[in-house]
Amino acid sequence: MQQIGITRTDTDTALVLALSGEIDLATIDTVARELQRAASSVPPPPLVVLDLAGVSFLSVSALRMVHAFAGSCAERGVRTRVVADPDGLILRILDLIPNAFTPRLRIYDSVPQALHAPSR
């Protein structure tokens, strides 16, 4: 089984969830459960930054899970922003997906950028 890391950092303005490793069929259930657990403890109107810079592989199922997570957060009034390495594979995967599939995903190059970007 692949190792997946999830690190939680609480800031004054957001919850940052940094993931590392491969997110695929072997790890997706664990990741989804941990993301939901972490985000459910945040009182509205919060921001969740999902940092994928440390992720080396993201399957299509995992991309759907990220999208569903953002949707679940939005239903509770929680804004979600995604961080992906600007030179990495994950950003290229996210760029291949049509906007119709990822309208909730605001993608940033770094956690500081995601934290300090104006709300839309």
C-alpha positions as CSV (number, residue, x, y, z in Angstrom):
1,M,0.0,0.0,0.0
2,Q,1.2,3.5,-0.9
3,Q,2.0,5.9,1.9
4,I,0.0,9.1,1.8
5,G,0.8,12.0,4.1
6,I,-1.7,14.6,5.3
7,T,-0.5,17.5,7.4
8,R,-2.9,19.9,9.0
9,T,-2.0,23.5,9.7
10,D,-4.4,26.0,11.2
11,T,-3.8,29.6,10.5
12,D,-5.7,32.7,11.6
13,T,-7.6,32.7,8.3
14,A,-7.6,29.1,7.0
15,L,-7.1,25.5,7.4
16,V,-4.2,24.2,5.3
17,L,-4.2,20.5,4.4
18,A,-0.9,19.5,2.8
19,L,-0.9,16.1,1.0
20,S,2.1,14.1,-0.1
21,G,2.5,10.8,-1.9
22,E,0.3,9.2,-4.5
23,I,-3.4,9.5,-4.4
24,D,-5.0,6.6,-6.3
25,L,-7.4,3.8,-5.8
26,A,-5.3,2.4,-3.0
27,T,-5.3,5.6,-1.0
28,I,-8.3,7.5,-2.1
29,D,-10.7,6.3,0.7
30,T,-8.2,7.2,3.4
31,V,-7.6,10.6,1.9
32,A,-11.3,11.4,1.4
33,R,-12.1,10.4,5.0
34,E,-9.2,12.5,6.5
35,L,-10.1,15.6,4.4
36,Q,-13.7,15.4,5.4
37,R,-12.8,14.9,9.0
38,A,-10.4,17.9,9.0
39,A,-12.7,20.2,7.1
40,S,-15.8,19.4,9.2
41,S,-14.1,20.8,12.3
42,V,-13.8,24.3,10.7
43,P,-16.5,26.8,11.6
44,P,-17.9,29.0,8.6
45,P,-16.9,31.2,6.9
46,P,-13.5,29.5,6.6
47,L,-11.1,28.8,3.9
48,V,-9.5,25.4,3.2
49,V,-6.3,25.3,1.2
50,L,-5.6,21.9,-0.2
51,D,-1.9,21.8,-0.9
52,L,-1.1,19.2,-3.6
53,A,2.5,20.4,-4.1
54,G,3.8,17.2,-2.4
55,V,1.6,14.8,-4.4
56,S,3.5,12.8,-7.0
57,F,0.4,11.1,-8.6
58,L,-3.3,12.0,-8.8
59,S,-5.6,9.5,-10.5
60,V,-8.8,10.5,-12.2
61,S,-10.7,9.0,-9.2
62,A,-8.6,11.2,-6.9
63,L,-9.3,14.3,-9.1
64,R,-13.0,13.5,-8.7
65,M,-12.6,13.2,-5.0
66,V,-10.8,16.6,-4.8
67,H,-13.7,18.1,-6.8
68,A,-16.3,16.4,-4.6
69,F,-14.4,17.7,-1.5
70,A,-14.6,21.2,-2.8
71,G,-18.3,20.8,-3.5
72,S,-18.9,19.4,-0.1
73,C,-17.1,22.4,1.4
74,A,-19.0,24.9,-0.7
75,E,-22.3,23.4,0.5
76,R,-21.2,24.3,4.0
77,G,-20.1,27.8,3.0
78,V,-16.4,26.8,3.1
79,R,-14.2,28.2,0.3
80,T,-11.6,25.8,-1.1
81,R,-8.4,26.7,-2.9
82,V,-5.9,24.2,-4.4
83,V,-2.1,24.6,-4.5
84,A,-0.1,22.8,-7.2
85,D,3.5,23.0,-8.1
86,P,3.6,25.3,-11.2
87,D,6.2,23.0,-12.8
88,G,4.7,19.7,-11.6
89,L,2.6,16.9,-13.0
90,I,-0.4,17.6,-10.9
91,L,-0.9,21.1,-12.4
92,R,-0.6,19.6,-15.8
93,I,-3.3,17.1,-14.9
94,L,-5.6,19.8,-13.5
95,D,-5.0,21.9,-16.7
96,L,-6.2,19.0,-18.9
97,I,-9.6,18.9,-17.2
98,P,-12.3,21.1,-18.8
99,N,-13.5,24.0,-16.7
100,A,-16.9,22.4,-16.5
101,F,-15.4,19.7,-14.3
102,T,-13.4,21.9,-12.0
103,P,-15.4,25.2,-11.7
104,R,-14.9,25.2,-7.9
105,L,-11.2,24.7,-7.9
106,R,-9.2,27.9,-7.7
107,I,-5.5,26.8,-8.3
108,Y,-2.5,28.7,-6.9
109,D,1.2,28.2,-7.1
110,S,1.9,28.4,-3.4
111,V,0.2,28.3,0.0
112,P,1.0,32.0,0.7
113,Q,-0.5,32.9,-2.6
114,A,-3.7,30.9,-1.9
115,L,-4.0,32.3,1.6
116,H,-3.6,35.9,0.5
117,A,-5.6,35.9,-2.7
118,P,-8.7,38.1,-2.7
119,S,-12.0,36.3,-2.3
120,R,-14.2,35.9,-5.4
